[in-house]
Amino acid sequence: MSLKTFATEVVSDFYTTAAIAPSSRYLTDAMLKPLPLARARLVVEFGPGTGVMTQALLDLLPPRAKLFAFEINPQFFEYLRETIADPRLVLFNASAETLAQELRRRGHHRVDAVVSSLGLGLMSEQQRHAILSGLIPFMDKRSVLTQFQYIHSMQMHNGRPSRFSAARFLRHYFRSVERKMVWRNLPPAFVLICRR
């Protein structure tokens, strides 16, 4: 997908895009390095966008693993469907809140790793909690979630911008939340590494 097409989606639907540019390889590396991918059976990706992290995940996953990717933006979903032909990738044109339903429907009880590019600060508090509450029962002490947050750390609260800390929010659900800075991204971002 061209940068022009990506930019068009940002302008037309910023709340589901939640980014101004695709993730850099530095951000991608920082998001994937902490994950237990070598022996993973099931990995989940929230908000794959144009598939930068999706393709990197597939390059690292074992042949029998599955990658469940939840993309709410219909244009990005179609782009992923047309450009990534890998039988390990299962795409959902659905919000992250549907994760538990989709996993149970397919007989899955555990996820090894979760990569989240969701714009948590642009969501309502209720939506954020719904996503994490649905995910947590499928994670155990070996599972790892990575989430990034842009350095400006903004959220919309009652229609007005204010500061938002994804780390503080995630500590409600995870025993350990480590933070790593990635300067070589537009804009710079924190990677949050979360363990139960």
Number of C-alpha atoms within 10 A of each C-alpha: 12 8 11 10 11 19 17 12 20 17 11 10 12 15 17 20 25 20 20 15 15 21 22 17 14 12 22 21 15 20 26 21 11 15 22 18 20 10 13 20 18 21 26 25 23 25 27 27 28 21 21 14 25 23 15 14 23 19 10 13 20 15 13 11 18 20 24 22 29 24 26 19 19 13 16 22 22 14 14 22 16 9 11 13 9 12 11 16 21 13 17 18 15 18 16 25 19 15 22 18 10 14 17 12 9 8 8 12 12 18 25 21 25 26 25 23 21 24 24 26 23 19 17 14 12 8 14 19 18 14 18 17 14 15 21 16 12 17 18 13 10 12 20 23 27 24 22 27 24 20 16 14 17 19 20 15 15 8 7 8 13 13 12 18 15 22 21 10 14 21 15 11 17 18 11 15 20 13 15 13 17 22 13 13 17 16 16 17 20 23 25 24 25 23 21 16
